Amino acid sequence: MIEFTLDETFREKDPRKRSLEIDDESWKKKKKKKKQQKKTKKKKKKKKKQKKTKKKKKKNRSPPMDPSLLRNWFSIVEANWN
């Protein structure tokens, strides 16, 4: 009968450590890279969503100026200018 140490049985059951050659450093690097990719993917999705739901600028809804007032204003400015 073969005796397994706790570490070996753990490695067999843990999918990331199926083979004993896999060292923890490379595993950590891969995990970190995946996490980073996930973050950037989420950010891109969020940005895309924000772009879609961007608020429309409100148009200037001030009433059109009365032409007579405008003429008066121009005449006042012209008088002050001369």
C-alpha positions as CSV (number, residue, x, y, z in Angstrom):
1,M,0.0,0.0,0.0
2,I,1.3,3.5,-0.9
3,E,1.4,6.1,1.8
4,F,0.7,9.7,0.8
5,T,1.8,12.7,2.8
6,L,-0.8,15.3,3.3
7,D,0.9,17.6,0.9
8,E,0.9,15.0,-1.9
9,T,-2.8,14.2,-1.5
10,F,-3.6,17.9,-1.5
11,R,-1.6,18.4,-4.7
12,E,-3.5,15.5,-6.3
13,K,-6.9,16.9,-5.5
14,D,-6.1,20.5,-6.2
15,P,-6.5,21.1,-9.9
16,R,-3.9,23.8,-10.1
17,K,-1.3,21.4,-8.8
18,R,-2.0,18.2,-10.8
19,S,1.7,17.8,-11.5
20,L,4.3,18.2,-8.9
21,E,6.5,20.2,-11.3
22,I,4.3,23.3,-11.2
23,D,5.9,25.7,-8.8
24,D,3.9,28.2,-6.8
25,E,5.6,31.3,-8.4
26,S,4.5,30.6,-11.9
27,W,1.0,29.8,-10.6
28,K,0.8,33.1,-8.7
29,K,2.0,35.0,-11.8
30,K,-0.6,33.3,-14.0
31,K,-3.3,34.0,-11.4
32,K,-2.3,37.6,-11.1
33,K,-2.3,38.0,-14.8
34,K,-5.8,36.5,-15.1
35,K,-7.1,38.8,-12.3
36,Q,-5.6,41.8,-14.1
37,Q,-7.2,40.7,-17.4
38,K,-10.6,40.4,-15.7
39,K,-10.2,43.9,-14.2
40,T,-9.4,45.4,-17.5
41,K,-12.3,43.6,-19.2
42,K,-14.7,44.9,-16.5
43,K,-13.4,48.4,-17.0
44,K,-13.8,48.2,-20.7
45,K,-17.4,46.9,-20.3
46,K,-18.2,49.7,-17.9
47,K,-16.7,52.3,-20.2
48,K,-18.7,50.9,-23.1
49,K,-21.9,51.0,-21.0
50,Q,-21.2,54.6,-20.0
51,K,-20.7,55.6,-23.6
52,K,-24.0,54.1,-24.5
53,T,-25.9,55.9,-21.7
54,K,-24.2,59.2,-22.1
55,K,-26.5,62.0,-21.2
56,K,-27.6,64.3,-24.0
57,K,-26.7,67.9,-23.7
58,K,-29.8,70.1,-23.0
59,K,-30.4,72.6,-25.8
60,N,-30.5,76.2,-24.9
61,R,-34.2,76.7,-24.5
62,S,-34.2,80.5,-24.0
63,P,-36.9,82.2,-26.0
64,P,-35.8,84.0,-29.1
65,M,-34.8,87.6,-28.5
66,D,-37.2,90.3,-29.8
67,P,-35.6,91.9,-32.9
68,S,-36.5,95.4,-31.8
69,L,-34.6,94.9,-28.5
70,L,-31.7,93.6,-30.5
71,R,-31.7,96.7,-32.8
72,N,-31.9,99.0,-29.7
73,W,-28.9,97.2,-28.1
74,F,-26.8,97.5,-31.3
75,S,-27.6,101.2,-31.6
76,I,-26.6,101.8,-28.0
77,V,-23.3,99.9,-28.5
78,E,-22.7,101.7,-31.7
79,A,-23.4,105.1,-30.0
80,N,-20.9,104.3,-27.2
81,W,-18.4,103.1,-29.7
82,N,-18.3,106.3,-31.6
